[in-house]
Amino acid sequence: MSIPNLESLEPPKVGATLQSLRQAQGLSLDELSRRAGVSKSMLSQIERNQANPTVAVVWRLANALRVEMSELLGGERTAAPAIEKVAAHSIPGMSSPDGLCQLRILGPIDLAGQFEWYQLTVQPGGVLESAAHEPGSREHLSVLSGSLEVSAGGSIQTLATGETARYAVDGPHAIRNKAKPDGEPAIALLVVLHP
């Protein structure tokens, strides 16, 4: 049994594959850097085969590009399913500090910072207050059940079930459920569009 000469084995060169996948998705180095949490200089070095990424970096890049790690390492791409089903328990969520507002993150993580959508549940008396987003950002709030009050840009609107508000969020803004304490929670679809 012969033992391979380990000195002759080289790690896979992922540079050309990374560059090809990035360009096929129309991503700049800056955008991929932001999505993957990997510095632009490191990405540039990897693409020029001047650096070999760690497993952690390959994992981040594969997730940011929505490919399998094996494809990034030079293997074949696994065909994406015709329908990607996400189980209810796998949908991440977050709550306001007082627990009266819950957001279920319905959009995929790779669209964060561009286009996001959430299921928003606001208990009676709950307020979801937000600081200003970047200039040009907008929210679309569609009430599915109950009633919500939206304040943005110095204006206030009350929305009933079935109504939608569209408003700029480049200033402080808030969504409130003004129902009495024994009232029903309000449920809405919240879409955030970034410029």
C-alpha positions, 0 to 999 in steps of 0.5 A, spaced: 500 500 500 503 506 497 502 512 501 501 519 497 506 524 497 502 529 502 507 535 499 504 534 492 497 535 494 495 542 494 488 545 496 483 546 491 484 553 488 477 556 489 478 563 486 476 562 479 469 558 481 468 564 486 469 569 481 465 565 476 459 564 481 459 572 484 459 574 477 454 570 474 449 573 480 451 580 478 455 581 485 460 586 486 466 584 491 463 589 496 456 586 496 459 579 496 463 582 502 457 585 506 453 578 505 458 573 507 462 577 512 468 576 509 473 582 507 473 585 500 481 584 500 480 577 502 475 576 497 480 579 492 486 575 494 482 568 494 479 570 487 486 571 484 489 564 488 493 568 492 490 565 499 486 559 500 480 560 505 478 556 511 473 552 512 469 557 515 470 562 510 468 557 504 462 556 508 460 563 509 461 564 501 457 558 500 451 561 504 452 568 501 452 565 494 446 560 495 451 554 493 453 548 496 460 548 499 462 542 494 461 547 488 465 552 491 471 547 492 470 545 485 465 540 485 458 539 481 452 544 483 446 540 487 440 542 483 436 546 487 429 543 488 423 546 484 420 548 491 424 550 497 419 548 503 421 551 510 418 548 516 414 553 521 419 551 526 425 553 522 423 560 521 427 565 525 423 570 529 425 576 534 421 580 539 421 587 542 424 587 549 417 588 552 415 581 548 408 585 546 411 585 538 413 579 535 416 579 528 417 572 524 422 573 518 419 570 512 424 572 507 431 569 506 437 571 509 441 573 503 436 578 501 437 582 508 438 589 507 435 589 500 428 586 501 425 583 507 418 581 509 416 579 516 409 577 519 408 582 525 404 580 531 402 586 536 399 585 542 394 590 545 398 596 547 404 594 544 409 598 540 414 597 535 418 603 534 424 603 529 430 608 528 431 611 521 433 606 516 438 609 510 435 614 506 430 612 500 427 606 505 420 604 505 415 600 509 409 596 506 404 594 512 398 590 510 394 588 516 391 581 516 387 582 522 385 587 527 387 594 527 394 598 527 396 605 527 402 607 523 406 614 525 412 616 520 414 622 517 410 626 522 403 623 520 399 618 523 394 613 520 390 607 523 389 601 518 383 596 519 383 589 517 385 589 509 388 595 509 395 597 507 400 603 508 406 605 504 411 610 508 418 612 508 422 610 513 428 614 513 426 617 519 423 614 526 417 610 525 412 606 529 407 601 529 402 601 535 396 596 537 391 601 540 386 596 542 384 595 550 388 590 554 383 585 553 383 586 546 385 582 540 392 582 537 393 585 530 397 581 525 400 584 519 405 583 513 411 588 514 415 589 507 421 593 508 424 595 501 432 598 502 434 603 496 
